[in-house]
Amino acid sequence: MAKVKNDHEINFVLTDQTDFNTIETYKSIRTNIMFSMPKSEGGKVIVVTSSSPNEGKTTTSINLAITFAQMGARVILIDADLRKARVHKYLGLERTDGLSNVLCGFSELEKTIKHNVRENLDCLTAGAIPPNPAELLETEEFAALLATLRKSYDYIFIDTPPVTVVTDALIVTKYSTGAIVIVRENYTTYDLLDETMENLKIADAKILGVVMVDCNERAARYSYYKRGKHGYKYKYGYRYSYKYGYNYRYGDEVEEKKKK
């Protein structure tokens, strides 16, 4: 298993010891996501992104994949954050031999997938760091990979980089059934969120909803968003509470802030 060093966020990946309220909140989010997507042939591709780093998108991607797998669905989680991969660390996997290796023709897809990392949940880690992540995700090979996975899985969750930092997430949305945007209370700004929603609109992405994390425990669990200078009505927002703090540049290793 891969060792996790200085990654406090791993503590918020769902386990048997996770508190009841958090588990139920994720189940509620799962229900709303399912009702937000039309019936279609093949697996549904769900992109998870955010406006900027530090908003909890990787943890949320993993927890949503776990929650969908718990209902018996066939689920795979893909780490498409090729610059700053974290999925493998939080699930205790090796990053090497992953998505980038498959897209470059160095590895076979079936042999690269990590099976049953949780019950009914498979994972495709990021793989080696490529020099051209955005271009790699825009290839016919990536489209073909998703087409293949849709034949075997009911849900495909894709963890992508923040929208306002790089273009990767916008590229991936064109292959998706819909996108979920993660925001962090008292951290994500309205300007960044507006920019994110505008970029997703330009990319013609279907926005399934907004998930708010790191909320005050006394706050209402559910929240509905209407704010947006471009007139967006964010479909729903779900609150759950956990606290963490990081300070890093995108693409650097995470370093947890030292407690005084």
C-alpha distance (Angstrom), angle and dihedral (degrees) to the residues before:
residue distance angle dihedral
M1 . . .
A2 3.79 . .
K3 3.77 115.2 .
V4 3.78 117.5 -122.1
K5 3.78 114.6 -145.7
N6 3.80 124.5 -176.4
D7 3.82 92.7 -9.5
H8 3.78 106.1 128.9
E9 3.81 92.7 171.7
I10 3.80 91.6 75.3
N11 3.81 86.4 77.9
F12 3.80 89.1 71.3
V13 3.79 98.2 56.8
L14 3.82 108.4 113.2
T15 3.80 116.5 -97.6
D16 3.79 137.2 157.3
Q17 3.81 87.1 -86.0
T18 3.83 96.0 55.0
D19 3.79 113.1 121.2
F20 3.80 119.6 -99.0
N21 3.82 96.8 -116.0
T22 3.80 94.1 55.1
I23 3.81 92.3 47.7
E24 3.80 91.9 49.1
T25 3.80 91.6 47.0
Y26 3.79 90.9 55.5
K27 3.79 89.8 48.7
S28 3.80 89.1 53.2
I29 3.80 90.6 50.0
R30 3.81 88.9 49.1
T31 3.80 91.1 54.0
N32 3.80 93.0 50.0
I33 3.80 92.6 47.3
M34 3.79 90.7 51.6
F35 3.79 91.9 51.0
S36 3.81 90.7 46.7
M37 3.81 93.7 60.3
P38 3.81 125.2 73.3
K39 3.78 120.8 -128.0
S40 3.78 110.7 -92.7
E41 3.76 141.9 166.1
G42 3.79 114.6 -94.1
G43 3.76 128.9 8.0
K44 3.78 123.8 -31.9
V45 3.80 116.6 -117.3
I46 3.82 114.3 -144.2
V47 3.81 120.6 -172.0
V48 3.80 117.7 -155.3
T49 3.79 116.6 -160.3
S50 3.81 143.2 145.3
S51 3.79 140.8 -153.2
S52 3.79 97.6 -106.3
P53 3.82 141.2 -7.7
N54 3.81 121.2 -71.7
E55 3.79 96.3 41.2
G56 3.80 99.1 113.2
K57 3.80 100.9 -109.1
T58 3.82 97.0 139.4
T59 3.79 93.6 50.7
T60 3.80 89.9 46.5
S61 3.82 91.6 48.0
I62 3.80 90.7 53.7
N63 3.80 94.5 44.3
L64 3.79 93.3 48.6
A65 3.81 90.6 50.0
I66 3.82 90.3 49.2
T67 3.81 91.9 47.8
F68 3.81 93.3 50.6
A69 3.81 90.6 47.0
Q70 3.81 90.2 52.7
M71 3.79 90.9 66.8
G72 3.81 90.1 59.2
A73 3.80 98.1 -98.7
R74 3.79 120.1 141.0
V75 3.81 103.8 -111.6
I76 3.78 135.4 178.9
L77 3.79 126.3 -172.7
I78 3.81 117.8 -151.5
D79 3.79 122.3 -162.3
A80 3.80 102.8 -145.1
D81 3.79 93.1 162.6
L82 3.79 88.7 104.4
R83 3.81 94.5 169.5
K84 3.79 98.0 51.1
A85 3.79 108.5 16.8
R86 3.82 117.2 -175.6
V87 3.79 107.0 154.9
H88 3.80 93.6 89.0
K89 3.81 91.8 53.1
Y90 3.79 95.1 50.5
L91 3.82 91.9 48.3
G92 3.79 95.3 42.6
L93 3.81 95.3 -115.1
E94 3.79 136.1 134.8
R95 3.80 114.1 -101.6
T96 3.81 95.9 -151.9
D97 3.79 119.9 99.8
G98 3.78 99.2 28.6
L99 3.79 143.4 122.2
S100 3.80 97.9 -35.9
N101 3.81 91.4 49.3
V102 3.80 91.2 53.1
L103 3.80 94.1 46.9
C104 3.81 91.0 50.5
G105 3.80 91.6 50.1
F106 3.80 95.7 -113.7
S107 3.83 95.8 115.7
E108 3.80 138.5 30.2
L109 3.78 115.9 -113.5
E110 3.80 98.3 -130.7
K111 3.79 92.9 48.2
T112 3.80 91.3 47.9
I113 3.81 98.6 52.6
K114 3.79 114.4 98.0
H115 3.80 104.7 -135.5
N116 3.80 127.4 -146.2
V117 3.79 98.2 -0.5
R118 3.80 81.1 157.8
E119 3.79 126.6 3.0
N120 3.84 108.5 -64.4
L121 3.81 90.2 -3.7
D122 3.80 125.0 113.6
C123 3.79 126.2 179.9
L124 3.79 137.6 -150.9
T125 3.79 108.0 -161.1
A126 3.80 123.6 -150.2
G127 3.80 97.3 -102.9
A128 3.78 124.5 -160.7
I129 3.81 118.0 -3.6
P130 3.82 106.7 -102.0
P131 3.81 124.3 -151.1
N132 3.82 91.3 -129.1
P133 3.85 111.4 37.2
A134 3.81 97.2 162.4
E135 3.79 93.8 48.4
L136 3.81 90.4 47.6
L137 3.81 91.8 55.0
E138 3.80 90.7 49.9
T139 3.80 94.6 58.3
E140 3.79 128.5 108.6
E141 3.79 86.6 -117.7
F142 3.80 91.7 65.6
A143 3.80 92.1 48.2
A144 3.81 89.7 48.9
L145 3.82 91.2 48.6
L146 3.80 91.8 54.9
A147 3.80 91.2 45.7
T148 3.80 89.1 54.5
L149 3.80 93.7 47.5
R150 3.80 92.4 49.2
K151 3.80 88.4 64.7
S152 3.80 92.1 57.8
Y153 3.82 104.9 33.5
D154 3.80 136.3 56.2
Y155 3.81 93.6 -152.2
I156 3.78 131.3 22.8
F157 3.81 115.1 -167.2
I158 3.81 117.0 -164.5
D159 3.79 121.7 -163.8
T160 3.82 107.6 -151.3
P161 3.83 136.1 179.4
P162 3.82 121.6 -92.4
V163 3.80 113.7 -73.7
T164 3.80 97.7 -129.8
V165 3.81 93.9 49.2
V166 3.82 103.7 51.4
T167 3.82 136.3 -2.9
D168 3.82 97.4 -118.3
A169 3.80 96.7 102.1
L170 3.80 92.8 49.9
I171 3.79 89.9 52.4
V172 3.80 92.5 51.0
T173 3.83 93.9 48.3
K174 3.80 91.6 70.1
Y175 3.80 87.8 69.3
S176 3.80 94.5 44.4
T177 3.78 138.2 96.6
G178 3.78 88.6 -140.1
A179 3.80 146.9 -35.0
I180 3.80 134.0 -113.8
V181 3.81 119.2 -153.5
I182 3.81 120.0 -150.4
V183 3.79 119.5 -149.8
R184 3.77 129.4 -179.4
E185 3.79 121.3 -140.2
N186 3.80 114.3 -114.9
Y187 3.79 89.8 7.4
T188 3.82 112.1 61.4
T189 3.80 110.8 73.6
Y190 3.79 124.7 -141.1
D191 3.80 89.9 -123.2
L192 3.80 92.7 56.3
L193 3.80 91.9 44.2
D194 3.80 91.0 49.8
E195 3.80 90.1 49.7
T196 3.79 90.4 49.3
M197 3.80 93.3 50.5
E198 3.80 91.3 46.4
N199 3.80 91.7 51.5
L200 3.80 91.4 48.4
K201 3.79 89.5 49.0
I202 3.81 91.0 52.3
A203 3.80 88.6 49.7
D204 3.82 87.7 53.0
A205 3.80 91.1 -123.3
K206 3.80 120.7 164.4
I207 3.80 107.0 -125.8
L208 3.79 109.1 -144.5
G209 3.79 94.6 -174.9
V210 3.77 151.2 -60.1
V211 3.80 122.1 -94.8
M212 3.80 117.7 -158.1
V213 3.80 118.3 -154.5
D214 3.80 136.6 -175.6
C215 3.78 94.4 40.8
N216 3.74 132.3 164.5
E217 3.80 106.5 -89.6
R218 3.80 90.2 -132.1
A219 3.80 92.4 55.1
A220 3.76 121.6 101.5
R221 3.77 112.1 -85.5
Y222 3.79 93.1 -133.2
S223 3.78 127.7 51.5
Y224 3.80 133.7 177.2
Y225 3.79 121.5 -147.3
K226 3.79 125.8 -146.7
R227 3.80 98.6 151.6
G228 3.80 116.3 114.0
K229 3.78 133.1 117.3
H230 3.80 89.6 -139.5
G231 3.79 92.6 56.7
Y232 3.79 98.8 -106.7
K233 3.76 119.2 158.9
Y234 3.75 105.1 -152.3
K235 3.75 105.0 -141.1
Y236 3.78 100.9 -134.0
G237 3.74 142.3 -26.4
Y238 3.78 127.6 -150.1
R239 3.74 124.0 -160.6
Y240 3.74 128.2 -150.5
S241 3.73 128.9 159.7
Y242 3.77 132.6 -118.3
K243 3.76 132.1 130.9
Y244 3.77 129.3 -138.0
G245 3.77 138.1 140.6
Y246 3.77 133.2 -154.6
N247 3.75 135.9 169.4
Y248 3.78 117.3 -159.1
R249 3.76 146.5 124.9
Y250 3.77 117.0 -112.4
G251 3.78 109.9 -89.7
D252 3.82 94.7 23.4
E253 3.77 124.9 106.7
V254 3.79 114.4 -91.0
E255 3.77 115.7 -105.1
E256 3.75 116.8 -168.7
K257 3.77 114.0 -131.9
K258 3.78 111.9 -105.3
K259 3.74 113.4 -112.2
K260 3.71 114.5 -125.1
